Amino acid sequence: MRHGKKINHLGRTASHRKAMLSNMAASLILHKRLSTTVAKAKALRKYVEPLLTRAKSDTTHSRRTVFAYLQEKESVKELFDNVSQKIANRPGGYTRIIKTGYRLGDNAEMCVIELVDYNEDMLSTAATATTGAKRTRRRGGKKGGSNEATTATETAATPAAEAPEATTEATDSNEETKNAE
């Protein structure tokens, strides 16, 4: 029985798997995206995300530890110089897997794994989408209770007659703060 054994062996010996994941991680750090199968991408994500977290603290020990996994000077330098600054304020989830379809030869499910902070197309659309209400991971209150999401929709659904009064009150409060300064 294999209870609790989560590692995907990918049909390889331990040394081959370690070398493959090391090479893929170095390529991902250097090129910021990589096209591979979904199974390899999921294994790579578990391999590379702890390395990215370790790169946030630029110490000699963390550089040596990351080099032990990657075995490539250029990728370690890129990771600690450029990538770590971009992911400094991100609390995890440094990679994204986007499924692209199936490979013609063997019908394997293919995907693109990429570093989240380096996809300019996604960043521009995410910036416009998040300019609205602040989103949180957890639900604000009990079901049916008042939380921020229902308050935002209620204020959006107010009649047009009440809207000018609200803007007048807002401008009055802004003028009061300017006068206080």
Secondary structure, 3 states (H helix, E strand, C coil): CCCCCCCCCCCCCHHHHHHHHHHHHHHHHHHCEEEEEHHHHHHHHHHHHHHHHHCCCCCHHHHHHHHHHHCCHHHHHHHHHHHHHHCCCCCCCCEEEEEEEECCCCCCEEEEEEEHHHCHHHHHHHHHHCCCCCCCCCCCCCCCCCCHHHHHHHHHCCCCCCHHHHHHHHHHHHHHHHHHC
